[in-house]
């Protein structure tokens, strides 16, 4: 499993509408091949900044399968208008559990 970590920046005054849009878009991730769950986290120290964490079977499931799907286009149509800058996306994997 890998994690997609996307830092999203929006206008803090639109936070409630953005969170509602992400909730509406969640099924597009949940039904995507290779997706094992997602969470949206608000960054406390920086109003308007969020971390979208999505668990994927592989990087390819995110970057190829999902990104080339109608689900991705639907996600961006709902959430994209809120972005003040392009999302900063990285991928990670757990190396050690404590």
PyMOL commands that set and color helices and strands:
alter all, ss='L'
color gray80, all
select helices_A, chain A and resi 12-30+59-66+70-82
alter helices_A, ss='H'
color red, helices_A
select strands_A, chain A and resi 2-9+35-42+49-56+88-92
alter strands_A, ss='S'
color yellow, strands_A
deselect
rebuild
show_as cartoon
